[in-house]
């Protein structure tokens, strides 16, 4: 596997985290470096961790993750997206700018489940996992931090409609993940 192939895989895996980071950026009145770093570290960390876990534990858990992973991602993303849509109708006083572990953990898990499967495939291809997972994590971290800023730029002027669109995007990512896991896509 070439470095270019690995970069393409990393960017592809980071797109869900980038979209969720945009949604998180919509939720803050004034974005800070801390907001961007929190998203970057959570999403980048899990995008590093999951391929490594897939690489080392893939044989044991691949069947279970293949069966239930898409459902878990769908439920988490659909619930979070529906909540964003609901809160977008409540006005500015109900902004959900929660960047706590309780808020970030389900998002990080939901956006990194597909990286576990990539780790399993890396094991089959005998890819050197630590540099590969590290590159995936770093690219996801950077794109997630950028996503927070992008979301905040749109959020100031178009917060409620953007939160609705962001919620719909999260639900659609969940549906796509579920359909791909079921073999429909």
Buried (B, 14 or more C-beta within 10 A) or exposed (E): EEEEEBEEBBBEBBBBBBBBBBBBBBBBEEBEEEBBBBBBBBBBBBBBBBBBBBBEBBEEBBEEBEEEBBBBBBBBBBBBBBEBBBBBEEEEEEBBBEBEEEBBEBBBBBBBBBBBBBBBBBBEEEBEBEEBBBBBBBBBBBBBBBBBBBBBBBBEEEBBEBBBBBBBBBBBBBBBBBEEBEEEE
